[in-house]
């Protein structure tokens, strides 16, 4: 099964979802803004992405600039910020088995699936 962490308002996320829906594999759509991840789920996702929390951050989001920019934050604090403000999580994230990618550019998903 393929999972997509999806934000319907994001054009890149919608593009990747369209690609995945045209495939034949079962698909689980997780609207992470509606059902935010907890610390364990986000940590597991980061492991699958092989990324550190700061690599998954959307640093241009207003909430990041207003509350966190310029502060020295630990990985745990960054994860807490992403849990409190899910918009800070880069998207779309596609998971297949024990691996995951941030599908930017959207074409990355084609080689991943």
Buried (B, 14 or more C-beta within 10 A) or exposed (E): EBBBBBBEEBEBBBBBBEBBEEEEEEBEBBBBBEEBBEEEBBBBBBEBBEBEBEEBBBEEBEBBEEEBEEEEBEEEEBBBBBBEBBBBBBBBBBBBEEEBBBBBEBEBBEEBB
